[in-house]
């Protein structure tokens, strides 16, 4: 958390209206991760962006931009494994994509 006193949902919704979205994402995190993993191997980059990162997405679960929640889950798993300082720059590592794919497949760090 970067600002004391703010609801955690603000970091995903950028306003005070994201509590329901975050509660849903937390309660369905396993299902969301599985569905994203399926799309990752079967959909185009444009289709993935639209469903998982665009404000116009959200057909699968009724909530848009759940990809950002997954990104945070993955980042938090990196922090647990390698501390925050290294997690921030992990994208530069040659094995970064492999570690993200392993995490999606459940072979990597479980959160």
N, C-alpha and C positions, 0 to 999 in steps of 0.2 A: 504494500500500500504506500502510495506516495504522499497523500494528504490526509492528516489525521481527521477523524470524524466523518468522513464520507462513507456512504454505503458502498460495499464492494461492487454492487451492480452498476454504479456510475462509470466504472472503468470499462464496461462493455457497452452500455447504452448511451453514455455521455450526457445523461440527464437523470432526474430523480424517478423516472418511470420504468426502470428496468428490473425491479425486484421480482416480479412474476416470471420474467424471461430467465433470470438467473436461477430462481428456484426450480424451474422446469429443467434447465440445462444440468443442474447438479443432480436432480433426481433421475434423469435419463442419460447421464453421461456415458454409461456403457453402451446403450443402444445407439446413441449419437455417434460414438466412436466406430462401432461396427458398420453402421450405414455409410459413414464417410469412407471407411476403408474399402467398402464395396465400390463406391463411386470412384475412388482413386484409381482402381485398376480397370474400370470399365467405361468411364466417361471422359469426354474431352476436357481440356483445361477450361474452356469457356463455360461448359455446362457445370463444372465444379465451382467455378467462381460465382456463377449465377445462383446456384442453390445454396452454397455454403458461406459466401462472403458478401453477396450483394443485398442491399436493403429490399430488392425486388424478389429475392429468393424465399425459401421457407416452405416450399410445397410439401416436403417430406414430413416435417414435424409441426408445421403451422407457425414456426418462428424463424425469422431470417437471421443471418449472420452468425450461425452457430459454429462456423469454422474458426472464428476468433476465440471462442470458448475452448475449442479443441487445441488451438495454438497455445493458449495459456496452460492447459493441462500438460501438454508436451514440454513446454518451457519449465514448469514447476517440477516435472520429473527429472529434467536435466539439472536443475538447481539441487535437488536431493542427491543426485549422483555426483556432481562435480563442483558444487558451490556456485553461487550466483555470478561471480566474476568471470568464471570460465563458461558458464551457460550463455552469457550474453554474446560471446564471440564463437560459440560452438558452430554456427553456420559456416565458418571458415574452414572447418576441419574436413579433410577428404572423405571421411566416413559419415558425414552429417545426414545425407539423404538415406543411407542404409540404416542409420540409427533411428531416423524418423519412421521409416517403413517398418522396421522391427517393432517399434513402439505401437504402431497402428495394428500390426498383426498379433500383438500380444506377446511377442518374443522378447521385447525389450522391457523397460521399466514399467511396472504396473502402478497406476495411481488409483 
